[in-house]
Amino acid sequence: MGETVPKRNPKAPRQELPVLDLVRRATTCDEVSLGFNIEQAKAEVVRCLNCKDAKCINACPLRIDIKSFIYRLLVGDYDGAYEKIAEQSPFPGVCGRVCQHELFCEDACLLGTKLDPVAIGSLERFCADHNRESARPEAEYPQPTGPKVALVGSGPASLIAAFDLVRKNYRVSVFEALHGLGGVLAYGIPPFRLPRDILNEEIARLQRMGVEFITNVIVGKTVTLDELFNEEAFDAVFVGTGAGLPWLMGIPGENLIGVYTANEFLTRINLMHAHEFPKTDTPVRVGARTVVVGGGNSAMDAARWGKRMGSQTTILFRRGRAELKARLEEIEHAEEEGVIFEYLAAPVALYGDQDGFLREMECIRMKLGEPDSSGRPSPIPIPGSEYRIPVDTVVMAIGQGPNPTLQRATPQLIAKKGKIVIDEQGQTSIPMVFAGGDVVRGGSTVILAMRDGRAAAEAIDRALKGAQGATCEPDLDQAPANA
Ligand SMILES: Cc1cc2nc3c(=O)[nH]c(=O)nc-3n(C[C@H](O)[C@H](O)[C@H](O)COP(=O)(O)OP(=O)(O)OC[C@H]3O[C@@H](n4cnc5c(N)ncnc54)[C@H](O)[C@@H]3O)c2cc1C
């Protein structure tokens, strides 16, 4: 019997993601976006044009077969839709929530040239959530037996490399400096955007596939690259150490009590649960008035935490709203939640009291000029426009560079401005050491970090097959259908 295909209706309006009510948002860290229900998913999939040459697939850095998974949803085969995504990505729950779809697949959606593009991100999330809720039994995974690969850092770049390598039968160990796994997904992105059970479950699946995770190990300090090769007998290493070194503003008063980098502020809260202090060990000082400086995802995350912790919170951004770099959904949610946006202004100095506590911020008004190297209009200070505002907490969210520990401990590892240099194979200046993600790009996005991890896994596979002249492919007869 053939499948019943519901009638397509591209002109139907794009479904809006339901969100948590504002009262709950102000008082809890429950997830804000609630995801499509089944009726909304049905109403959204009929909008897909089922293009012959589906541009969305090529626009996805992981090459997820978006057209096919949407078709499976259309005919009501929800398990099949999930399997289609899982062929390419072990993280539909994570990516369905945090990937900047508007820059990739949704930007390429043909429907978007005339109407709103198909809500591909929300449909991806729907598949992940439906699969999770249906609790389908998972097949046993064959445990890997091939050569050993070490992955440094447990962010999205390493996690997808682990997924690809373990499926090719490599024995994979992930070394993570922190006590929690996931990189920025765990220490940077708040649980109200990415609930930790979703992240942890998708990582746990990698564990069941045979990936080993070792936390509290700083490669370059606890163990060196040399030791990984010579004492622990790894055949290749992937460095995915991310960009966790925050940039400072370089203005007077940065050392005052109450001034944080976004990295420290978010890690204290997301990873150490400082918002529950004194029930937890780690405090964070959030006073009555918080100013977050910057306009990217880190700035939105820090500001939304500031609001949740009861502070009147302002985002100070030196350009205009159109130049904000955060996901559109996060900007809108921050606005809804009452974060104040002060555009075209930048900090000049911070002032404290005699005990070293932050009290005031001096700002200067800006105007927009010609585009700079980022392609956005450059902010130009307006002389004489300085003004002061009272403030108790400042969070600097103006960007970050690569974590330098491993580079410093390994002089043979060539880096430029902290970013590890790789060749077109993804290999660094050290043979069999590959790198990707933010440590190569500087601050980027989850999905581009994943693309790098995937490319590096392919390069490692090629290099090791070449080196050993042997295949390390698993016995495919044993491979589970949903691996
Ligand atoms: C607050 C915030 C919010 C963001 N929100 C989004 C978003 O919504 N959507 C989006 O697409 N992108 C977002 N980004 C960007 C995105 O998270 C990053 O581009 C992505 O996580 C980079 O992945 P990665 O694997 O390269 O590194 P990371 O995620 O940074 O992971 C690197 C890991 O390596 C570990 N490590 C570092 N040095 C060592 C060492 N020497 N030994 C062992 N381990 C080490 C670190 O502890 C860390 O866990 C956000 C970034 C931030 C900071």
The ligand as an SDF file (V2000), in Angstrom:
LIG
                    3D

 53 58  0  0  0  0  0  0  0  0999 V2000
   27.8030   31.9070   25.6060 C   0  0  0  0  0  0  0  0  0  0  0  0
   27.8470   31.3880   24.1890 C   0  0  0  0  0  0  0  0  0  0  0  0
   26.6800   31.1180   23.5480 C   0  0  0  0  0  0  0  0  0  0  0  0
   26.7130   30.6220   22.2400 C   0  0  0  0  0  0  0  0  0  0  0  0
   25.5330   30.3560   21.6140 N   0  0  0  0  0  0  0  0  0  0  0  0
   25.5560   29.8200   20.3780 C   0  0  0  0  0  0  0  0  0  0  0  0
   24.3450   29.4760   19.7170 C   0  0  0  0  0  0  0  0  0  0  0  0
   23.2450   29.6710   20.2290 O   0  0  0  0  0  0  0  0  0  0  0  0
   24.4190   28.9120   18.4760 N   0  0  0  0  0  0  0  0  0  0  0  0
   25.6150   28.6800   17.8610 C   0  0  0  0  0  0  0  0  0  0  0  0
   25.6430   28.1280   16.7630 O   0  0  0  0  0  0  0  0  0  0  0  0
   26.7930   29.0170   18.4610 N   0  0  0  0  0  0  0  0  0  0  0  0
   26.7820   29.5660   19.6960 C   0  0  0  0  0  0  0  0  0  0  0  0
   27.9650   29.8900   20.3040 N   0  0  0  0  0  0  0  0  0  0  0  0
   29.2330   29.5480   19.6250 C   0  0  0  0  0  0  0  0  0  0  0  0
   29.4910   28.0350   19.7590 C   0  0  0  0  0  0  0  0  0  0  0  0
   29.0870   27.5750   21.0130 O   0  0  0  0  0  0  0  0  0  0  0  0
   30.9520   27.6910   19.5150 C   0  0  0  0  0  0  0  0  0  0  0  0
   31.2850   28.1610   18.2080 O   0  0  0  0  0  0  0  0  0  0  0  0
   31.1980   26.1800   19.5930 C   0  0  0  0  0  0  0  0  0  0  0  0
   30.8480   25.6720   20.8610 O   0  0  0  0  0  0  0  0  0  0  0  0
   32.6650   25.8490   19.3140 C   0  0  0  0  0  0  0  0  0  0  0  0
   32.8450   24.4620   19.4830 O   0  0  0  0  0  0  0  0  0  0  0  0
   34.2800   23.8350   19.7890 P   0  0  0  0  0  0  0  0  0  0  0  0
   34.0550   22.3770   19.8780 O   0  0  0  0  0  0  0  0  0  0  0  0
   35.2630   24.3480   18.8180 O   0  0  0  0  0  0  0  0  0  0  0  0
   34.7140   24.4300   21.1960 O   0  0  0  0  0  0  0  0  0  0  0  0
   34.0340   24.5780   22.6210 P   0  0  0  0  0  0  0  0  0  0  0  0
   32.5790   24.3980   22.5830 O   0  0  0  0  0  0  0  0  0  0  0  0
   34.5630   25.8520   23.1620 O   0  0  0  0  0  0  0  0  0  0  0  0
   34.6590   23.3850   23.4590 O   0  0  0  0  0  0  0  0  0  0  0  0
   36.0330   23.3350   23.7510 C   0  0  0  0  0  0  0  0  0  0  0  0
   36.2590   22.4710   24.9760 C   0  0  0  0  0  0  0  0  0  0  0  0
   37.6520   22.2070   25.1100 O   0  0  0  0  0  0  0  0  0  0  0  0
   37.9990   22.2520   26.4660 C   0  0  0  0  0  0  0  0  0  0  0  0
   39.4320   22.5120   26.5520 N   0  0  0  0  0  0  0  0  0  0  0  0
   40.0780   23.6800   26.2910 C   0  0  0  0  0  0  0  0  0  0  0  0
   41.4100   23.5180   26.4300 N   0  0  0  0  0  0  0  0  0  0  0  0
   41.5940   22.2340   26.8050 C   0  0  0  0  0  0  0  0  0  0  0  0
   42.7470   21.4670   27.1020 C   0  0  0  0  0  0  0  0  0  0  0  0
   43.9730   22.0100   27.0360 N   0  0  0  0  0  0  0  0  0  0  0  0
   42.5960   20.1770   27.4700 N   0  0  0  0  0  0  0  0  0  0  0  0
   41.3580   19.6210   27.5300 C   0  0  0  0  0  0  0  0  0  0  0  0
   40.2220   20.2980   27.2490 N   0  0  0  0  0  0  0  0  0  0  0  0
   40.3520   21.5910   26.8820 C   0  0  0  0  0  0  0  0  0  0  0  0
   37.1440   23.3640   27.0200 C   0  0  0  0  0  0  0  0  0  0  0  0
   37.0030   23.2300   28.4310 O   0  0  0  0  0  0  0  0  0  0  0  0
   35.8340   23.1260   26.2750 C   0  0  0  0  0  0  0  0  0  0  0  0
   34.9840   22.2640   26.9870 O   0  0  0  0  0  0  0  0  0  0  0  0
   27.9550   30.4160   21.5930 C   0  0  0  0  0  0  0  0  0  0  0  0
   29.1460   30.7180   22.2480 C   0  0  0  0  0  0  0  0  0  0  0  0
   29.1080   31.2040   23.5320 C   0  0  0  0  0  0  0  0  0  0  0  0
   30.4100   31.4960   24.2370 C   0  0  0  0  0  0  0  0  0  0  0  0
  1  2  1  0
  2  3  1  0
  2 52  2  0
  3  4  2  0
  4  5  1  0
  4 50  1  0
  5  6  2  0
  6  7  1  0
  6 13  1  0
  7  8  2  0
  7  9  1  0
  9 10  1  0
 10 11  2  0
 10 12  1  0
 12 13  2  0
 13 14  1  0
 14 15  1  0
 14 50  1  0
 15 16  1  0
 16 17  1  0
 16 18  1  0
 18 19  1  0
 18 20  1  0
 20 21  1  0
 20 22  1  0
 22 23  1  0
 23 24  1  0
 24 25  2  0
 24 26  1  0
 24 27  1  0
 27 28  1  0
 28 29  2  0
 28 30  1  0
 28 31  1  0
 31 32  1  0
 32 33  1  0
 33 34  1  0
 33 48  1  0
 34 35  1  0
 35 36  1  0
 35 46  1  0
 36 37  1  0
 36 45  1  0
 37 38  2  0
 38 39  1  0
 39 40  1  0
 39 45  2  0
 40 41  1  0
 40 42  2  0
 42 43  1  0
 43 44  2  0
 44 45  1  0
 46 47  1  0
 46 48  1  0
 48 49  1  0
 50 51  2  0
 51 52  1  0
 52 53  1  0
M  END
$$$$
